[in-house]
């Protein structure tokens, strides 16, 4: 029966196998059927983007008598199901996008609550960490229609159940929260509490995954006063065992304007650098260390320990971020570029210019004291020099300060096109990497003009742009 359900090519075929052969269907077959229905519904032709489960082909399926018979069979028999099947059915129902008030979901939730004391780690965590959460998180129906409700429910559920979850499961939740830029304080604080309690037992790679959502969402957890010193102590012990994870964790802390001095002494030490240079990920760690070193120069002026040897400094990014490249067709940069071309001419701006320590700027312009945008051919060579200078050649901050004091009549302006993915979900808060970039560009002497997508989407036509 399991094989027949999994090989079904249509919703109707799944429903027929399950409803017409009740004697051959066991408890374990029901979640398989629900999961298969979810997969097939995602492949339904003509499912309009954003269509809820109550409309279109999906809604028609869920209204079929055979589907109601399947749900009724689960409702009637779930008291006799084993724990694993109950949990599987509940996750499958969520992935399918069934409303929380539906009889099937209510009965499964009630049955789950009544058995919580008897659930073991396999029943909840092992299932959640490999198949079920992935099934939910990858479901198009869920993503389009159920995400906000699911996240609210998870925010209420997770704090009570976190102690029973494995680090792998918590890391999976953290990955999902970060990927979709979900700035939900209750979820983030729960991850932070989990880290605080179990940090010493976790390896650096897992800690890296759990810390990343905080910097991604530009969010300092409510327990940061305890958590950050705890993470520093852990990193001091484990810095050498996983250099890439260590610099990733440091980058997350830097994006939140927290600078762990003792760990910096380690990562800028000759021993750490020698270890890194002989590893297969030497270049990526050098890039991170170069950006960390620049951040120390710009934001952690009281630091007096070792710094990155200039021989190892490189640009953090040599071109636009992968996410920006992937989303280029959804960006407003094309509109802004055409508007600038018509307004000031192509000779008066540069697009996607990479500035030390490796920040890609959307548009770079130079203006004089009277506010005139200058053609690049008229900008004195001395003032353009720092824009192309590698961090190895000079101190970033001092070079730009010297520039602005020597050439008071000229100043760089950076136009920053902030598209939707540069912000946390449904928020006007920039993600941590973008926020740190902006801080550093200002400290380097650039004037930033922010162009948020919420304003650009109101623009009608090139004249308005």
Secondary structure, DSSP 8 states (H G I E B T S, - for coil): -HHHHHT--SHHHHHHHHHS-GGG--HHHHHHHHHHHHHHHHT-TT--TT--TTSHHHHHHHTSHHHHHHHHHHHHHGGGS-HHHHHHHHHHHHHHT--TTSHHHHHHHHHHHHHGGG--HIIIIIHIIIIIHHHHHT-HHIIIIIHHHHHHHHHHHHHHHGGGS-HHHHHHHHHHHHHTT---HHHHHHHHHHHHHHGGGS-HHHHHHHHHHHHHTT---TTHHHHHHHHHHHHHHHTTT-HHHHHHHHHHHHHTT---HHHHHHHTSHHHHHHHHTSTTHHHHHHHHHHHHHHHHHH-TT--S----GGG---S-SSS-HHHHHTGGG-SHHHHHHHHHHHH-GGG-EEEEEETTTEEEEEEEEEETT--B--GGGS-HHHHHHHH--TTTS-HHHHHHHHHHH-TTEEEEEEEEE-GGGB-TTSS-B-HHHHHHHHHHHHTT-EEEEEEHHHHTT--HHHH-
